[in-house]
Amino acid sequence: MKIHEYQAKQILSEYNVPVQRGYVVSKKSDINETIQRVQNDFNSESVVVKAQIHAGGRGKGGGVKFCSNYNKAVEASQSILGMNLITPQTGKDGKIVNQIFITEAIDIDKELYFALMFDRSKNADVFIVSTEGGMDIEEVAEKFPEKIVKAWISGETKPLRDAINKIIESLELSSIKDAHTFFENIYQCYNQNDCSLLEINPLVITTEKKLIALDAKVDIDSNALFRQEKISSFHDKTEEDPLELQASEFGLNYIKLDGNVGCMVNGAGLAMATMDIIKHCGGEPANFLDVGGAANVDTIKNGFKIILSDPNVKSILINIFGGIVRCDRVANGVIQAIKELNLDVGVVVRLQGTNADLARKILDESDIKLESAETIEEAAKKAVAMVS
């Protein structure tokens, strides 16, 4: 689960990590008062206005503005709040800015890059740092690969201490007071809040030689939210794709794609294989949709509703493996759902597993306009042909 910058800084502050301070605004009527509050509370005539969306590259799209005085801050805030912000990570449609973060301005001496995540290849957490802060890390990796330093938190002695010592040395921070405590506190925040990513870009050294998190991007492991009640409340549904959000409320895993062949499958692995075979047969999958291991009338009906909410869908391929669920029950569910929804697109059904033969017989003898298939390739070819 992604959270906003201001929320990430709130969590970091709880672990005594110095951050750029400010207040969030969601109503234009609160802008003037909030700017004055920032200036008074943090003794900062200049302020920074930051769009709060779940995407990077906000500055490139005009979503981050330095304002040297009150009037400029009001103008920037009025402009950014409510704007459709397009960045390299939002795609061409952009995202509506529903909140802005108005912060103190900080005198910066140097910008650094910092990230903390789990490296599955080494089964260990890893610090990733660079002296090239403020840039996209992908650009740094391409142009200056030697300037990216990794320090894994693994070993038999004191792995956290050793990793922190390595990044302090690589970032030339040995003269910065409390640098070790700074990174140790960040790691505690990352570890205790089940973060899958904690990125600070830029991490800055101020003119007063202090380390401050000028920005913060934190992703939380969704599987651990049951023990992160406070962070769960940070979930911003306005940042979610409406169809993906609706699917999650139905207990379905859905991701919209750009094709025209809708997919309804049980199991993520089988769903990926289904999309691959559609591509192999010359088609384009319209979505990833995993209905889970217990497909029934309701899940199939809801799956149809989600898929058909995409106007690009011209055919639907249902590919179900009957393990826990019996294929004949799935077949009856498909027939019932098609009757109730009065579909006007072609449907191909491939069922394998428990009672698969009985399921095919039910489908073939039904008065519903659909096609059945025995193999995944046969099913994909039929679904692709329907849109050709």
Disulfide bonds with the S-S distance in Angstrom:
none
